[in-house]
């Protein structure tokens, strides 16, 4: 469904007038299959979040191509309604002056839903993410971290996308809430028959939800392995990450 071929990305290093550039992604190629959950794992600075922005069409690669069902990801029409995102900072993902209802109405209106239909859809989505419809009138500051992230997930699901990119979406939550949100993501995946790109530094969370993991180091793919074969990773770096699950 998503085809990434020899993608590279660099940024200016130093001041505004500096000509020096730092290469963040180097010759990245992989396929994302329809309906799968692919984990992208790496330490801070590995380039995984930059890759996420490229996959969402927020930024353009310097070289290489990213195709969604054969069309360039830079084409808004290719992305619209097909790819959604949930980010780590849920506090800035929802307008602080919007109620939950107002925040969730935005993507539904873009789909052309009339208000009555959209409000009914919001109630359904809130129930599906474990929140009572009474949450419609709440503001972001009235929500716990887990509740706010559930609202963000409900909003991402509202367009029935084929893929949701989750960039460190559970890393700011405490352990118990993390498990609850991961279980929620598992159930929504079945309901909507969609796939996830799960970007994280937490290999334990990735092992819990993903079908395959792609290990990224210094802007390059170190290894791609199915969760069932995770103990058979080849690279020393991958084995080091794996120890975090075992210990």
Secondary structure, DSSP 4 states (H G I P E B T S, - for coil): -EEEEEEEEEEE-SSTT---EEEEEEEEEEEE-TT-EEEEE--TTSSHHHHHHHHTTSS--SEEEEEETTEETTSHHHHTTTEEEEES-HHHHS-TTSBHHHHHHHHHHHTT--HHHHHHHHHHHHHHTT--GGGGG-BGGGS-HHHHHHHHHHHHHTT--SEEEEESTTTTS-HHHHHHHHHHHHHHHHHHT-EEEEEES-HHHHHHH-SEEEEEETTEEEEEEEGGGGGG--SHHHHHHHHHHH-
